[in-house]
Amino acid sequence: MIARIIMSEHPDEQNLQLFTSDHAKAVSNGFLSNTEFSISVQTSPTSLLVISGYKDQKSADSNLEARQKWFDDRKGKYIDTFYYEGDIKTVVRGGGQPLIEGLNTEILKGTSSDNNILKDELRALKAEISEVKEMVKLLTSKK
């Protein structure tokens, strides 16, 4: 899966709200209707972060022209916007449950090198937890 992360800054809160409403419409029946998901997060009174997930790069690329037109049509509702794009590596809820059913099994399979990296990170975390336990023992034993 591919994620496109859009950052936008707006002249005022009213324009941000209009932009957010337009985003929801674009997901419903506009240029973002081909996303697997799209989330908007207000990061300040006048800033917005949007994360949209696409099935693959072809799907993500398919709406770039319509995306540009959508932004052009909203000139004045935003001061600045830019985006990052990349492969989605994990999509999980707390406790390890899938956020989107059917999505995580493919993402989490990964390559053997990905699995080795995760195993190394898990070993490091276990070592840190052991150190924390030892520190807690020392602190609680001295009264």
C-alpha positions as CSV (number, residue, x, y, z in Angstrom):
1,M,0.0,0.0,0.0
2,I,1.0,3.6,-0.6
3,A,0.3,6.5,1.8
4,R,0.1,10.1,0.7
5,I,0.4,12.5,3.6
6,I,-0.7,16.0,2.8
7,M,0.1,19.0,5.0
8,S,-1.9,22.2,4.5
9,E,-1.9,25.6,6.1
10,H,-5.0,27.8,5.9
11,P,-5.6,31.6,6.3
12,D,-8.1,31.1,9.1
13,E,-10.2,28.5,10.9
14,Q,-13.2,29.0,8.7
15,N,-11.2,28.2,5.5
16,L,-9.8,25.1,7.3
17,Q,-13.3,23.9,8.1
18,L,-14.4,24.4,4.4
19,F,-11.3,22.5,3.3
20,T,-12.1,19.7,5.7
21,S,-15.7,19.5,4.5
22,D,-14.4,19.4,0.9
23,H,-12.0,16.7,1.8
24,A,-14.9,14.5,3.1
25,K,-16.8,15.1,-0.2
26,A,-13.7,14.2,-2.2
27,V,-13.4,10.9,-0.4
28,S,-17.1,10.2,-0.9
29,N,-17.4,10.9,-4.6
30,G,-14.4,12.9,-5.8
31,F,-10.7,12.4,-6.6
32,L,-10.1,10.6,-3.3
33,S,-12.9,8.0,-3.8
34,N,-10.2,5.4,-4.9
35,T,-8.5,5.5,-1.5
36,E,-8.7,2.6,0.9
37,F,-9.0,5.2,3.6
38,S,-8.4,8.9,4.2
39,I,-8.0,10.6,7.5
40,S,-7.9,14.3,8.2
41,V,-6.3,15.6,11.4
42,Q,-6.5,19.3,12.5
43,T,-3.0,19.9,13.9
44,S,-3.5,23.6,14.9
45,P,-6.3,26.1,14.5
46,T,-5.3,26.6,10.9
47,S,-3.3,23.5,9.9
48,L,-4.4,20.1,8.6
49,L,-2.7,16.8,8.0
50,V,-4.4,14.3,5.7
51,I,-3.3,10.7,5.4
52,S,-4.7,8.7,2.5
53,G,-4.0,5.0,1.8
54,Y,-4.0,3.5,-1.7
55,K,-3.9,-0.1,-2.8
56,D,-0.8,0.5,-4.9
57,Q,1.3,3.1,-6.7
58,K,-0.8,2.9,-9.8
59,S,-3.9,3.7,-7.8
60,A,-2.1,6.6,-6.0
61,D,-0.9,8.0,-9.3
62,S,-4.2,7.7,-11.0
63,N,-5.7,10.8,-9.2
64,L,-2.8,13.2,-9.3
65,E,-4.2,15.3,-12.2
66,A,-7.7,15.5,-10.5
67,R,-5.9,16.2,-7.2
68,Q,-4.1,19.2,-8.7
69,K,-7.4,20.5,-10.2
70,W,-9.1,20.1,-6.8
71,F,-6.4,22.2,-5.1
72,D,-6.4,24.8,-7.9
73,D,-10.2,25.2,-7.5
74,R,-9.6,25.9,-3.8
75,K,-6.9,28.6,-4.1
76,G,-7.4,31.1,-1.3
77,K,-8.7,28.5,1.1
78,Y,-5.1,27.4,1.8
79,I,-1.8,29.3,2.1
80,D,0.5,26.4,1.5
81,T,0.3,22.7,0.9
82,F,2.7,19.9,0.1
83,Y,2.7,16.1,0.4
84,Y,4.9,13.1,1.2
85,E,4.4,9.7,-0.2
86,G,5.7,6.2,0.7
87,D,5.0,2.6,1.3
88,I,2.8,1.8,4.3
89,K,4.6,-0.6,6.6
90,T,2.1,-1.2,9.4
91,V,-1.6,-0.5,10.1
92,V,-2.6,-1.8,13.5
93,R,-4.7,-0.9,16.5
94,G,-3.4,-1.1,20.0
95,G,-3.2,-4.8,21.0
96,G,-2.2,-5.7,17.5
97,Q,-5.7,-5.9,16.0
98,P,-6.0,-4.9,12.3
99,L,-7.2,-1.4,11.8
100,I,-8.5,-2.4,8.4
101,E,-9.7,-6.0,8.0
102,G,-7.7,-7.9,5.3
103,L,-5.1,-5.2,5.0
104,N,-2.5,-6.1,7.7
105,T,-1.9,-9.7,6.7
106,E,-0.2,-8.7,3.5
107,I,1.6,-5.7,5.0
108,L,2.9,-7.6,8.0
109,K,4.2,-10.6,6.0
110,G,7.1,-8.5,4.9
111,T,10.4,-9.8,3.7
112,S,12.8,-11.9,5.7
113,S,15.0,-8.9,6.3
114,D,12.0,-6.9,7.5
115,N,11.3,-9.8,9.9
116,N,14.9,-9.8,11.1
117,I,14.7,-6.1,11.8
118,L,11.6,-6.6,13.8
119,K,13.1,-9.5,15.8
120,D,16.2,-7.3,16.5
121,E,13.9,-4.5,17.7
122,L,12.0,-6.9,19.9
123,R,15.2,-8.2,21.5
124,A,16.4,-4.7,22.2
125,L,13.0,-3.8,23.8
126,K,13.1,-6.9,26.0
127,A,16.6,-6.0,27.1
128,E,15.5,-2.5,28.0
129,I,12.5,-3.8,30.0
130,S,14.9,-6.1,31.9
131,E,17.1,-3.1,32.7
132,V,14.0,-1.1,33.9
133,K,12.9,-4.0,36.1
134,E,16.4,-4.2,37.7
135,M,16.3,-0.4,38.4
136,V,12.9,-0.7,39.9
137,K,14.1,-3.5,42.2
138,L,17.1,-1.4,43.3
139,L,14.9,1.6,44.0
140,T,12.2,-0.3,45.9
141,S,14.7,-2.3,47.9
142,K,16.5,0.7,49.4
143,K,14.2,2.2,52.1
